Amino acid sequence: MSEFKKNVPKAAALGYDPGGEEPPRVLARGQGEVARRIIELAQKHDVPIYKDAELAERLLQIDVNQLIPAELFQAVAYVLWFVHRMDKEWQQKVLGRKEENRGET
């Protein structure tokens, strides 16, 4: 692989219904400028970003709006666990600040 290809950012956005029975699906994917925009939007909306170059490469092969194939279930499950953990940490931080502010009347 050329040095240029290694340094090109790659990104995929996943979505799923936690109460549903379908596996996650690819909502967006791309490299270069498209990947930068996906990352920028995630940061803007406080969406946790999980970095895994190999998984990103595999997700780039899946069409947008397609379900994750079975061979990626384990890797994607770890990503979802990571996002859930980051969300809980964020909630604790925000709730902790609100409780601190209530005590300052």
PyMOL commands that set and color helices and strands:
alter all, ss='L'
color gray80, all
select helices_A, chain A and resi 3-7+33-44+53-59+70-102
alter helices_A, ss='H'
color red, helices_A
select strands_A, chain A and resi 10-15+25-31
alter strands_A, ss='S'
color yellow, strands_A
deselect
rebuild
show_as cartoon
